[in-house]
Amino acid sequence: MKARWSTMVAVALVALMGWAFGVGCMEEGDPTGTTAAAVECSDLGTCAAGEACVAGWCMPECVTDADCPAGVCIVGICEFTPEPWACVAHADCPAGSVCEAGVCVFGGCVPVGEVCNGVDDDCDGVIDEDFDLATDPANCGGCGNVCAAGESCADGVCVAGVPCVTATDCAPGEICLEGVCVGGVACVTDADCDDGLFCTSHESCIAGACVPLPDIVCDDDDPATTDTCDEDTDTCIHTPVGPCVPAPEVCNGLDDDCDGVIDEDFDLTTDPGNCGGCGNVCAAGESCTDGVCVGSVACATDADCDDGLFCTSASYCVSGACVVLPDIVCDDGDPATVDSCDEATDTCLHGGCTPVPEVCNGLDDDCDGMVDEDFDLATDPANCGACGNVCAAGESCVDGVCIA
């Protein structure tokens, strides 16, 4: 920086000497072609009209730096370039330079009007400060993201309606809901908003306007049924996918008796035959408490419940009774091995596979690393949707469902 300012001063002095000794350029519009000569002055001295005394020399008035034979144009008067050039604002600096840290710097940021573009256009150290991306519909959530006609910008998202903070920001009959004015029927109580329909749920009167709530949800979480809301009966209907053939309900996660409810006859928290899950059977002498098989053996410590067997895992004493935990799981995840627990060695064994013809049973019978690969559960009427699920006479299997 210092070297650059020194060069500028040297150039200015050379130009001034040339001007003073008549080596300068012809003045523009001078019909005689004579050269201009610099005139010395003092603070009290008098310069010609259109000149001012600057640092002992009469300097001409100017509009731009190009009007000055030496120095630069500052506030309409040619002045010598100081070293360094102190400044407070960009306007204090000569053309082509800006004010940075109190010093004029050439080649710095040149201020222009701020626009929304992710750039500090006005060189004030702040980017896009004139734009609110949370509410500006022309720059909603990001520069240049323009909301459509009739939309407003709320929290950086284009939404239909007028943005608001309270109901007073909205037109009569509207309320402020999630930052946007929402129109509605005028009301006094919730009863004024009741449309008489069961499936549309209920509407509430809020701040003098009806606000719709979510509709009734009829999903029974059963993939074997199609769920609909019936206005005629004011109830939810769960229609089986394909004709449902009623059978006695068993604990299997299915609606066997076609009543729209799954495993309703079984209490997994107390049923020792399905304790905590279908098919989880408690051992003889055990009961099911809160979905856990609890032994009838009285105990004081966990040691009282230890049966000394490796494969049955550990048992714990809870509230004076032994709680039996699930047995050791020896599955190594390899369908080509036979997994078992060996009490003699207190370890899991993963033996070789003895191939037999593949059947639909969830096992790798033929030891090829694949399970039930010869059966298409989507189309096989003898194993429709699951192994052993046989379609009735006259039915076919489509997408794992028996249909007539």
C-alpha positions, 0 to 999 in steps of 0.5 A: 500500500505504501509503495503504491501511494508513493508512486501516485505522489511521484506521478503527481509531482512530475505532472505538477513540475511539467505544468509549472515549467510549461511542459504540460499539455495544451489546455482544451479549447486554447486557440493559441496552443500555449501551455499552462503554467502553475502559479504559487500562492499562499493561504492569503494569496489570490488565485485566478477565478476558478482556482483555489490555493492548495498546498502553495499552488493555485489548483483549478476547479474540477468535476472528475480526476481527469480535469486535474493536471496533478492530483485528484478532484476532491469536492470540485477542487484539484488536490494533491494525493495524500499518503495515506489517504484518510477517509470516513466514507466512500465519498471521501475517496477519489474515483476508483477507490473505496474507504476501508478501515479509514484509508482509501483503497483502490480496487476495493468494493465499489458500492452500488444499490443493494439487491437480493443476490447473496452479495454485499452490493453496497459494501457495508459489510452486510449482505441483503440487509434490505430484504426479509426472506421470511416475509418478502413475496418477491424473495420468499425463503431465498432471493428470487423466489417469487410467490404466485399471485394471491399468495403471501410469504409466511416464515419463508414459505409461499402460502395462499392468503394474507400473512398475519400475527393476530386476527386484527391483521385479517379482514372481518370474518377471517382469523389468523391461523399459523401466520396466515389469514383464513376465511371462515363462516362467522360464528359465536359458538361451535354449534354454529360451525356444525355441518351435520356430517359425521365424516368431516369431524367437527369444526370449532369457532375460534375468534368469531370464525369457523375453523375446520379440523381434520376429518375422521380417520377410519384406518384400522391398521389392518392391511387386509381391509379397505377403510371408508367413512359412511355418512349414512350410518355415521360409522367407519367401515372396514371392507376386507380386500377380496371376500373374507371367509370367517374362521375362528379367531386365532392369535396371529395378527390377522382378522380371522373372523372378519369382524374388523378387529385383530386378535381381539380374543387374546390378552397378550399381557396375561395370556400364558399361551401368548404372553407378550406376543402371539405364540409365546407360551409360558413354561409349566408353572409360570404365569403371564404378568404384564406380557412377561412369563413369571415363574411360581418359584419363590425367591430372594435373590437372582441366585434362587432362580438359576436352573444351571442351564446355559441354553435357558438363559438367565432368570431374575428374581422380581418381587419375590418370584422368578422371572424367566427370560427368553432362551438363548438365541443361536441363529447365526443368520445363515440359512445354510446352517442348522443352529442349535444350543448345546448344553454339554458344551455351553455353546451354540452350534451351527451345523451343516445343512442336510438337503431335502426337497424344498417345502413352503415353511420358512426354512432352507430345506434344500440347503441352497441358501434360499428360503421357499424359493419354489413358491410364489406367495403372490399367486400360489393358491396353496400358499396365498400370501403366506405358507399354508394359506390355502384359497377356497374352491373356486378362488384364485390368488392375486397379489397374495389375496384369495379372491373369487 
